Amino acid sequence: MNIAALNGLDLLATAVVVVDDKQAVLYMNPAAENLLEASTTNITGLTLERLFGDNVVLAAAISYAHANNCSYTEHEIELAINGRLRLNLTCTVSPADHGKMASGTLLEFRQIDQQLRVEREARLLEQSQAHRDLIRNLAHEIKNPLGGIRGAAQLLDRELERPALHEYTQVIIKESDRLQSLMDRLLTPHRLPLPGPVNIHEVLERVRSVILAEFPGMVVRRDYDTSMPVLTGDREQLIQVVLNITRNAAQAINSVGKEGSEKGEIRLKTRIARQVTLARRRFRHAVQVEISDNGPGIPEDMRARVFQPLISGREGGSGLGLTIAHNFVTQHHGAITFESAPGKTCFTLLLPVQDAPRVPRSAER
């Protein structure tokens, strides 16, 4: 394997460092540059000892891999980068053949918290799919008898002679309509996205205007990165995602009220994220949207289940808002996470920016 052949490692989501037989760095992929917070130019030629210090665990892993001519994984290793950055990592060591440098080594690093996040994301996707299938089947089963109940109530309402009894039939009709609306919402997330160019700030401004109209007195602050690239996605679905999260925040703030001069506040923030792994795929850039509020926070016993259907901490809530938001973000190959404590809750959306296809030179003319 020559150095030019290593360029194929550039697209890997995991950090890869290749060293020669003297353990001097020959190559780092972009993920490694991001992890070690250093450029290939500055690192190339440095020995592992110079880079990581005298790390006994790493040295033993390299020795074992070469002695047995096999890959070896050290599941927990702490590395100090130039004495300034400490990382807890999983490291896979593999002997590498670089022509004359037959004892070269390929080191693949993965942050332990990143690995846990990837596993958690995969688990959430599986659970989400199972929930969607269950809810969809349940909704279809409910819709048919629900229509019959409403129809029977309408017929009964026409035949009743005592006006006082109409109140009861109207309750049946209204509750049937409410359940019908709930079933429609349960089935809505299964529509596939209709992709097109989306300006994320137009989405946020649309939601902001709706929230200010629904919740007079609510403060909605903006912190936008104006250099944000255009997304490819379903504009209506992305509006629904942001609206569901923001409306939940506003309702949570209103449920407790704010004393004195302290007002309910929601903040919409955008930034560009670089070298992001989403749905096990590496993207150069992603749009990062943060929706934070100063409400009471999500109860601790609900935090592990907030994206599951029919889970709500608010009386009268359907528990579908965050489920729908999670489904829509997943369909866009993105990720949605949150952190919550009393007085501060922040939902973070990561939506990948698709690289524009390269135009052949002959087509540019």
N, C-alpha and C positions, 0 to 999 in steps of 0.2 A: 504494500500500500504506500503510495507517495502522498506528499502533502496536498497536491491538487485534488486527490481523491477524497480528502477529508472535507472538502467543501459541501459534500452531500449531507454532512452533519449539521449544517447551518440551520436547517428547518426543524431540528429536534427541539422539543419543549424542555428536555432535561439538559443540564449543564454538562458539557463534555470538555475535558482537558486532555491533551495528548503530550506525553513527555518522551524523551529519547532514552538511550541506555544509561545516561548519566543523570537522569531525572530532571533534565532541563526542559522547560516548556517549549513545545514546537507549535502548538495550535490551541485556540479556544474558540468555541462557537459563540454566537451572540447571547445565548442563554447563560453561558458561563461568564461572559463579560458583565451581564446584568446582575448575576448572583454575587460575583466577587467585587463588583463596583470598580472595575478596572478595564482598560482597553487592551486588546491583543498586543498592540505596539509596545506598551509599557511592561507587559508580563513576559513576552517571548524572550527566551534565553535565561530567565531566572530559574533557579532550581526550586524543587518543592520545599526544601529546607529553608531557603531564603524567603519563599512565599508564605509558607505555613508554620515555620519554626520547626523545632525538633519534635515532630508528632509521632510518638511510638506506635500508636494504633494504626495510622496510615502506613507507616513503614512496614509493619508486620503484615498488613493486608497485601501490600505489593509483593513482599517476599513469598508469601503463601501462594499467590496467584502464579508467579513465575516458577516456583518450585514444583507445582503440580500441573502447570500448563493448563490452567482453567480460569474461569471467571469466579471471583469471590466477592460477596457482598457483606460489607460491614454496616449493620442496620442502624447504628447510632454512633456517630463520631463528631467530636467538636473540633472545629478548625478556627484558628485565629489568623486573620488575613492581615499581614504586615503589622500585627499587634494592635490594630484599631477596630477590627470587625470580627465578632464572634458568631459562628453559625453552627447550628445543630443539624447534621445532615445524614442521609443515607448515601453510602459510597459503594459503587460497583467497580472493581478493578479487573481489567482484562488485558492479558498480554497482547501486544500489537506488533505486527511485522511491518517495518518501514524499510524494506530493502536491506541495506547493509546494517541497519540498526535493528537487529533481530530481537533485542531485548527491550524494545520500547513498550510503553504502557498507556492504555486508554483508561481514564478515570471518568466515571459518570456520577455526577452529584445530583441529589434531589433533596430539597428542603423537607424536613419531616412534617412541618405544618402544611406545606404544599401537598405532600402525599396524602395526608389526612383529608385535606380539602377536596382533592380529586376523588378519593374514595367516597367521601360524604356526598359529593355532587352526583356520582354514579348511583349511589343508594337512593338519593332523592328522586332521580329520574325514574328509577324502577318503581318506587312507591307512587310517584305521580302518575305513571302509566296505569298502574293497578287501580288507583283511585278513579282515574278518568273512565276506565272501562266499567268499573262498578257503578259509578254515578250515572253514566250514560245509559246503562241497562236499566237501572232503577228508574230513571226519569222517563224512559219509554214505557215502562210498565205502569207508571202512575198516570201518565197523560190521558190514556184512553178512558179509564173509569172516572177520572176527574171531569172529563167532558160530559159523561153521562150524568154525574151528580149535578153539574151546573144546569144541564138541560132539564132534568127532572124538577129542580128547584124553580126554574122559570115557569114550567107548566103548572106546578102547584101554586105559584104566586098568582097566576091568572084565575085560578078556581076558588081562591079563598074569599069568603064573604066578609069576614071580620077584619077591618083595617089594621087592628093591632097586631094581627098575625103576620102581616107583610114584613114587619121588622125582622122576623126570624128568617124568612126566606131570603131577604136581602143580605143578611149575615152570611148565609150559605153561599149565595152568588158571589159576594165580595171576597170571601175567603177562598172560594174556588178560583177566582181570577188571580188572587195573590199567589196561590200555589202554582197556577198555570205560568205566571211570570217567573216564578222560581225555577220551574222545570225548563223553561226556555233559556234561562241564564245558565243552567247546568249544562245544557247542550251546546251553547254558543261557542265555548273555547275550542271545539273540535273542528271549526272552520280553519282551513289552511291559510297562512298569510298570503296577501296579495302584494308582492314586493314592488317597490318603487322608490324614488329618491325621497329622503325624509330629512328635513332640517330639525334637529332635536330641540332647538330653541323655539321654533314655531309650535312644537308639541307642548313644551312647558308653558309658553305664553297662553295657549288655549286653555290649559288646565288652570292656570292662575286666574284667568278671568272667570271661569266657572266657580272656583272656590270663593273668590271675593264676592260673587253674587249670592252664593248659597249661605255664606257665613259672614255677615256684616260685622266689621270690627276686627276680623282676623287679619293679622299682619303676614304677608307673604313676601319675603325678601328674595332677591336674585343675586347670584354670584356666577356669572357666565364667562366662560372662555370663548371669546369671539372668533378664535381661529379654528373652531371645531369643524371637522370634515363632515360632508353629507353622508348619511347612512343609507343603506338599502334595506327597506323593511316595509311593513304594513302600517301606514300612518294611523289609521283608526285603532288598530290594536295597541300601538304604542301610547296613543292618547288614553286608552282605557287602562293600561298598566299604570301610568303616572297618576291618572285621576283616582283609581281605586286606592293607591297608597296614600295620596295626599288627602283624599276625603276621609280615610280612616284616621289620619293624624288630626284633622280638624274636628272630627266627631269625638276623639279621645280628649282633646283639649277642652271642648265644650262640656264634656261630661263631668269634669271636675271644676271648671271655671278657674279664673285667675284672680288673686286678691291684690288689692292696692293698685300700684302703678304697673305691675307686671302684666303684660298682655300675652295672649296666645300667639305664638310665632312659628311659622313654617319657613324653612329656607330651601331654595332650589339652587343647586350648585352643579356646574359641569366642568369637567377636566378631560384631558386626553390621557389615556393609560397606554403604556408602551410594553411590548413583549409580553403579551397576555395569553395564557392558556385557557381556552374555553371549549367545553365539550371535547376534551382531549385533542384539541387542535391549536396550534400556535398561530397567533395573529400579531402582526407588527404593531397595530394600533387598535384601540377600542375606545368607544365613547363611554365615559364614566359619569353617571348621574347620581347625585346624592340628594335624598329628600329627608330632611331632618326636622324635628319639632321639639318643643319644650313641654310636651304633655307628660302624663303620669308614667309613661313607659308600658311595656308589655309585661303582664304578670309572668313571673319566673316559671310557673308550672305550665304555661302555654307556649313558651318560646320554641320548644322542639317540635311543636305541632301547628305553627301559625299558617303554614302553606297547605295544610290538609283541609279538605272540604268540610263545611258545616261546623268549623271551630271559630267561635267568636267570643270575645270578652265583653261585648256590649249587649245590653238587653235589647232584644228586637233585631239584632244583627243576623244576617243570613249565613255569615261565615264563608262567603264565596269570593269576596273581593280579592284577597291575597292569593287564593287558589287560581283564579282566572289570571291574575297578574303573573304568577309563576308559570302557568301554562303558556301564556303568550310570549314571555321572555325566552322560555325553553325552545319554542318554535322558531325564534330568531337566533338560535344557537348562542344565546347569552347566558348570563348568570345574575341571580338576585340574592343578596345577603343582607343581614341587618345586625345592628348592635343596639341594645336597649338597656336603659337604666332609668330610675325615676328622674324626671326632668330632662331627659335627652334620649331620643330614639332616632336612629339614622338608618334608612334603607339605601343600599347602593346597587345600582344597575350597571352592568357591564355589557355593552352591545358591540359586537365585532364590526370593524370597518373592513369591508372586503377590498382587497387590492385590485386596482383597475387592471384589466388584461393588457398585456403589452401589444402595441400596434406594430406590425411588421414595417420595416423602414420603407418598403415600396409603397405601403398604404398611406404613409405620412405625407407623401407628395401630392 
